[in-house]
Amino acid sequence: MAPKSPQKSPGGKKKLQGKRRKQILTVHEEEEPVNMESMGHPEIYPLVLTTKTQEIFNCRIDEDVTEETPYKLIKKEDILEDLQNRAAVSDFHPVKKLVREYPGNEMLLVYDKDFKYGLNFYLIGTEEGKENYLNFPEVPEEQEELKELVPEDIYVYKPPVSKPWVSLGSEKEIEEESVKESTKRITYMISRKRRQFGAPVSFSDQNASSVKDAYIECTAYPDKNFTLTQLEKDVGMQAVPYIKDTSTQTRWTYPKNAATQYHAREFSEEEKETFGQSKSLIDFLNNVSVSVEIALQQNEIMDTFIDDWRHLAEEEGTFGDKSDTHLKEYQSFTDLHSPMEKMITCVSWHPTIYGLIAVSVAVRLSFENRVQFSGKLLLQPSLILFWSFSDPIHPQLMLESPDDIFCFQFCPSDPNIIAGGCINGQVVMWDITSHADRIENIKAGGSRSKKVALKPMFLLEPDSNKEAMYIRHCAVSSIENGHKKVITDIHWLSDTFEINRLGSVYENRSGISCQLVTCSADCTICFWDIRPQKTLTPQVTEKKKEETIEIPFDVPSTFLHLDLAWKPLTKLRLSKGETSLDHCPTKISLKEDHLLYKAQDKMLLQTKAVKAGEMNPYHNLEVGMSNYLKPIDEFCTKFFVGTEEGEVIYTDWKMERDPETGRLMTKKPVSLYTVHDGAVHTVQRSPFYNDIILTIGGWNVAIWKEGIMTGPLLQSCCAPKRYTSGHWSLTRPGVFYIGREDGYIDIWDLLEKTHEPALSQNICITMITYIKPWTFSAKQQFIAIADYYGTLHILEIPWTLSHPSANEASSVNHYFEREVRHLEYVEQRRSIREQEKKEMELEKEKKKVKAYQKSKEQMEAELKSDYESYLELEKNTLINLGLIKVTEKVSYMDLM
């Protein structure tokens, strides 16, 4: 079948189309046809032939070309004619150049059924390739047998085949779920007369009661015909995360070094002479000279920069002055070099070096994610960072630990000794004595004098080339004998006493703090002693002396005797009574905690003595161990414990022997109260009153007094957001700070309000994890606030929150005593009510007993009167029914 000739167009259009075709052909002649040279067949050119082209050249699939004869010889003239007729629309347009330069008269077109070369057909562009395809050499029978043995693993594409739809019952479900109209539609037709269209309307007032049918009241009533009972209801729900967008604007405080060079602009000699002889300048100097002299004299007599308002009514300014009650941000620290997202778990100011603060960081992962990414966490160091006000970018020191630290504390006897608790239950010790000079020579607050003022941020010059200094730990406790879960709190015992395995208190033989107490989520409280213990088996010690222990050059040997062999001195478990379960402690508060607030002067004396040449007592802990233990009488061994269930326990650390088994066991708690509706994360004694304790947990706050067993002195209502941290004020007895999970901090002032916080201020956009105030000087105080995103905010406490009034301590003490009397009155009224209730119950029982103690004659008389009343009722009933007459009354009575 020959290709169809193009239809002739009229004269003008035909010439125009001919020109356009020539232009299109000349443009596309430069294109080279694409062959399969990359696959080793340069003579093959893939093509896509549409159904129209297949009909023109008689190469229809499965009719003219099949799997048995997949090729077709096409004349070169027919292809050129199709290119001329259809131009760029022709399917042979991509190989137009190949067709024109082809030497033969017939070209071989092959049907590519398996799309081996990507398209449904391909054209062989050489005579040699055509002869090789048509005269393909026959394969010997032996080779065919070998091909059959080879497994056919080559994937063969099979196009999808349409199949009839088979019903599985889904159309019935669709029909049942579809909404259909169940009621008939009501049609209303409203009409009016034609002449009323467009007529003017006039409105007037009339009395509704005077005209009939002018007022109709339509009251609502339930219609039983339309009462439906809901039997089944399909409800769809989609959870959408709660998103809150907040923004804040802060000042850019990054210090930047800038320099410029200039020279003074001076008048020339001629200008100087001209201005010196100017009459106007001479008159001006004569007029202002007297005023300038007076101003200079005033500056010498009085200080013009003094703040008169601050000295005016200084005592009254602490109450109600709302202009200076907000915390002002001073500085912030963030670890920019950490590759993982971390949060701050604990904060502690350096006891003697002002302007230096230490923070512990931990990875923000849940327990499941920690297990999943445990391999990556081993490669990341767990650190305690030392930040200085002089360098907000680079930490001064980095203390390494085997795992994330969740609590740590400086030693009250030597600030260079630090103890911390890990998430894996180990206690870690550091000694930074060799690096003390590095952290003491800091620009801001480097001197130990309290008169030093901190420099502003723009005057500090951080060393950008400084390398971070990592310090390894000196000792780690034994994993087998210590805590099994995360350590939530750690405290140093005072240097005035020490305890033994039974919890008995003795005088401290070493004169320094040598014992620790920790609590953990494994329901245990452990006491630790850092001094070397007496060994019971001397043979083992002789073997250890023979072994050589290699100590790294950068690790001091202060606590080498404790490393991996440190065991707790004693271990307590807070039992829940009759059950086998134990309380899970989170925070503890000892009787001697208030002494640590007043240990700064003692630390200064000890550090000065060490600098003078005396030996550090922690480098020789065996001194004093042979001295006789002197017991301390009348020492209070009770302490407060906050638990994970929101309970506040007052218990004793002394051990007692079980009368049945003879084993040592913990005493029963003295008192237990469930006040908080969440885990207790703050148990702290007031720095002003030794017997006042602040507990924070869940959504409320409570203040307790030691010795009062009836309940808390103050218990707040539920807050809008969960509380996460808190701390007493160091200078005002009635003020304490509480952090919330939404980034706000509540400031309570008991002299102003006792039922709600006096002030709430936003600090950050995430949860506050720790609060730690610090007194820098008599005029300047700071508070460190850590958040969940790893940022440490340093804020300056205003004057009203840092300076107490003259009688504030006595006023707050009077408030606590009044609350104690109130509790006693409530307890007294409760006992009176219980006594009245018992008396009422006794009276009821007496009445019941009297009812059963009646005599026999009284019972017979009561029965007789009841019988007579019954006869009277029966007679009246019969008379009313007409069964007997009134005249028969006597006879009826005779019959009865």
Secondary structure by P-SEA (a helix, b strand, c coil): ccccccccccaaaaaaaaaaaaaaaaaaccbbbbcccccccccbbbbbbcaaaaaaacccccccccccccbbbbbaaaaaaaaaacccccccccaaaaaaaccccbbbbbbbccccccccbbbbccaaaaaaaaacccccaaaaaaaaaccccbbbbbcbbbbcccccaaaaaaaaacccccbbbbbbbbbbcccccccbbbbbbbcccccccccccbbbbbbccccccccbbbbbbbbbcbbbbbbbbbcccbbbbbbbbbbbbbbcaaaaaaaaacaaaaaaaaaaaaaaaaaaaaaaaccccccccccccccccccccccccbbbbccccccccccbbbbbcccccccccccbbbbbbbccccaaaaaaaaaaaaaccbbbbbbbccccccccbbbbccccccccccccccccccccccccbbbbbbbcccaaaaaaaccccccccccbbbbccccccccccbbbbbbbbcccccccccccccccccccccccccccccccccccccccccbbbbbccccbbbbbbccccccccaaaaaaaaabbbbbccccccccccccccccccbbbbbccccccbbbbbccccccaaaaaaaaaaaaaaaaaaaaacccccccccccccccbbbbbccccccbbbbcccbbbbbbbcbbbbcccccbbbbcccccccccccccccccccccccccbbbbbcccbbbbbbcccccccccccccccccccccccccccccbbbbbccccbbbbbbccccccccccccccccccccbbbbbbccccbbbbbbbcccbbbbbbbbccccccccccaaaaaaaaaaaaaaaaaaaaaaaaaaaaaaaaaaaaaaaaaaaaaaccaaaaaaaaaaaaaaaaaaaaaaaaaaccccccaaaaaaaac
